[in-house]
């Protein structure tokens, strides 16, 4: 038995159906159950190029110095042109003077600056100031980077904290 659906009986349509089989409501129910899944697949598939492009977008760090300094959490420093990418796997890319590209995950980078002296000021500001051991560790870091005046200041700080002469 066929049922006539009133929506399809419009005479102003160029093509209209006069009758709809009785099995159509059951088929529509099945289609409606899967509609959210189909829409989700279409939306995810259509937005994938946007996600992939955004993941690899580079964000230039506001440094005009081609010899910017990158400080890692382990204390190592690297000098070169630095860019930062955003996204799921955010990272810093450093291009050194020889053209080598070094890639550092975002969570391993502690600080980025235009100069090594600013990196030193950052390290000095974040250290524990009541410990002679931390002052000597910073002095050793300074000597490694050939910041001898700053290393001497840290050694003097360690001596004043400890209250003894360095023998």
SULDALIN-V232633 format. One record per residue. N is the residue number from 1. RES is the residue in one small letter. OMEGA is omega as a letter, one per 40 degrees, with the letter a starting at -180 (NA if undefined). Layout:
n=N res=RES omega=OMEGA
n=N res=RES omega=OMEGA
This chain:
n=1 res=x omega=a
n=2 res=x omega=i
n=3 res=x omega=i
n=4 res=x omega=a
n=5 res=x omega=a
n=6 res=x omega=a
n=7 res=x omega=a
n=8 res=x omega=a
n=9 res=x omega=i
n=10 res=x omega=a
n=11 res=x omega=a
n=12 res=x omega=i
n=13 res=x omega=i
n=14 res=x omega=i
n=15 res=x omega=i
n=16 res=x omega=i
n=17 res=x omega=i
n=18 res=x omega=a
n=19 res=x omega=i
n=20 res=x omega=i
n=21 res=x omega=a
n=22 res=x omega=a
n=23 res=x omega=a
n=24 res=x omega=i
n=25 res=x omega=i
n=26 res=x omega=i
n=27 res=x omega=i
n=28 res=x omega=i
n=29 res=x omega=i
n=30 res=x omega=i
n=31 res=x omega=a
n=32 res=x omega=i
n=33 res=x omega=a
n=34 res=x omega=a
n=35 res=x omega=i
n=36 res=x omega=i
n=37 res=x omega=i
n=38 res=x omega=i
n=39 res=x omega=i
n=40 res=x omega=i
n=41 res=x omega=i
n=42 res=x omega=a
n=43 res=x omega=i
n=44 res=x omega=i
n=45 res=x omega=i
n=46 res=x omega=a
n=47 res=x omega=a
n=48 res=x omega=i
n=49 res=x omega=i
n=50 res=x omega=i
n=51 res=x omega=a
n=52 res=x omega=i
n=53 res=x omega=a
n=54 res=x omega=a
n=55 res=x omega=a
n=56 res=x omega=i
n=57 res=x omega=i
n=58 res=x omega=i
n=59 res=x omega=a
n=60 res=x omega=i
n=61 res=x omega=a
n=62 res=x omega=i
n=63 res=x omega=i
n=64 res=x omega=a
n=65 res=x omega=i
n=66 res=x omega=i
n=67 res=x omega=i
n=68 res=x omega=a
n=69 res=x omega=i
n=70 res=x omega=i
n=71 res=x omega=i
n=72 res=x omega=i
n=73 res=x omega=i
n=74 res=x omega=i
n=75 res=x omega=i
n=76 res=x omega=i
n=77 res=x omega=i
n=78 res=x omega=a
n=79 res=x omega=i
n=80 res=x omega=i
n=81 res=x omega=a
n=82 res=x omega=i
n=83 res=x omega=a
n=84 res=x omega=i
n=85 res=x omega=i
n=86 res=x omega=i
n=87 res=x omega=a
n=88 res=x omega=a
n=89 res=x omega=a
n=90 res=x omega=a
n=91 res=x omega=i
n=92 res=x omega=i
n=93 res=x omega=a
n=94 res=x omega=i
n=95 res=x omega=a
n=96 res=x omega=a
n=97 res=x omega=i
n=98 res=x omega=a
n=99 res=x omega=i
n=100 res=x omega=i
n=101 res=x omega=i
n=102 res=x omega=a
n=103 res=x omega=a
n=104 res=x omega=i
n=105 res=x omega=a
n=106 res=x omega=a
n=107 res=x omega=i
n=108 res=x omega=a
n=109 res=x omega=a
n=110 res=x omega=a
n=111 res=x omega=i
n=112 res=x omega=a
n=113 res=x omega=i
n=114 res=x omega=a
n=115 res=x omega=i
n=116 res=x omega=i
n=117 res=x omega=i
n=118 res=x omega=i
n=119 res=x omega=i
n=120 res=x omega=i
n=121 res=x omega=i
n=122 res=x omega=i
n=123 res=x omega=i
n=124 res=x omega=a
n=125 res=x omega=a
n=126 res=x omega=a
n=127 res=x omega=i
n=128 res=x omega=a
n=129 res=x omega=a
n=130 res=x omega=a
n=131 res=x omega=i
n=132 res=x omega=i
n=133 res=x omega=i
n=134 res=x omega=i
n=135 res=x omega=i
n=136 res=x omega=i
n=137 res=x omega=i
n=138 res=x omega=i
n=139 res=x omega=i
n=140 res=x omega=i
n=141 res=x omega=i
n=142 res=x omega=i
n=143 res=x omega=i
n=144 res=x omega=i
n=145 res=x omega=i
n=146 res=x omega=i
n=147 res=x omega=a
n=148 res=x omega=i
n=149 res=x omega=i
n=150 res=x omega=i
n=151 res=x omega=i
n=152 res=x omega=i
n=153 res=x omega=a
n=154 res=x omega=i
n=155 res=x omega=i
n=156 res=x omega=i
n=157 res=x omega=i
n=158 res=x omega=i
n=159 res=x omega=a
n=160 res=x omega=i
n=161 res=x omega=a
n=162 res=x omega=i
n=163 res=x omega=i
n=164 res=x omega=i
n=165 res=x omega=a
n=166 res=x omega=i
n=167 res=x omega=NA
